[in-house]
C-alpha cells in the first residue's frame, strides 16, 4: 500500500509543539481588524491549541 500523503495546506497552517499539542492561528483577524476592540485584537493574536477531540482527525491529516 502506498504512503499516505499529508494535507499540505493544513501542514502550512499548524505547528506541532514539543509536548505534542497542535498550535494554530486564531480566526477573525484577517478582515475588519480596525473595528475590533484593542482587547479583542490582542487576544486573537495569541496562538490557539486544537481541542483534544480534534487531535486524532488533524494528526491523521498531517500523517503524524
BELGIDA-V472668 format. One record per helix or strand of 2 or more residues. SS is the DSSP state (H for helix, E for strand). FROM is the first residue (numbers start at 0). TO is the last residue. If there is no record, write none. Layout:
<<SS	FROM	TO> <SS	FROM	TO>>
//
This chain:
<<H	7	10> <E	13	15> <E	21	23> <H	37	43> <E	47	48> <H	54	60>>
//
